[in-house]
Amino acid sequence: MRIQKWTKASNYMGEDMSEYYKGLARRPRAPNALMDSNFEMALELLGGESETVLVCSFGSWTGSFEQILVHESDEVAVAALEDVAERLAEYPVLDDEDHSEREDKATDVLWKELGLRERIEYLVKHEESIFAARTDNAYDLYHRAEQTYYYVQMLANEREDA
């Protein structure tokens, strides 16, 4: 069994959740395409939030996070959570399409935030046409300057992981 029961940290003063199995976690204030996609897809595979499937927020001085918890009495959800863990052990993405859409959106947001000088700098770095700097979105960038698109996508992912 890959999933584990929730355990109380020594400095935790909240509700005892020891009858729950731990599912995926994410940091809500630090978006990450892969983490958010897997979290949402896992929650969907578990049938969404219910009396036995919870999304709990935990916080400390290092930051807060949300975690999916599944009560031990819900055998169907526990089996689904185990299946999620098995799938992630084989391949790190639960839904490639959802992950790709989130990654594309993050890339598009970053491209729109960049100033013209930064855009030109990235295009020159990748030996691509500086005229692509005037594209309005990452989709158009991909079709005009593919290497720069992938570079901006990498930057968007790094920014999300920070």
Secondary structure by P-SEA (a helix, b strand, c coil): cccccccccccccccccccbbbccccccccccaaaaaaaaaaaaaaccccccccccccccccccbbbbbbbccaaaaaaaaaaaaaaaaacccccaaaaaaaaaaaaaaaaaaccaaaaaaaaaaacccccccccccaaaaaaccaaaaaaaaaaaaaaaac
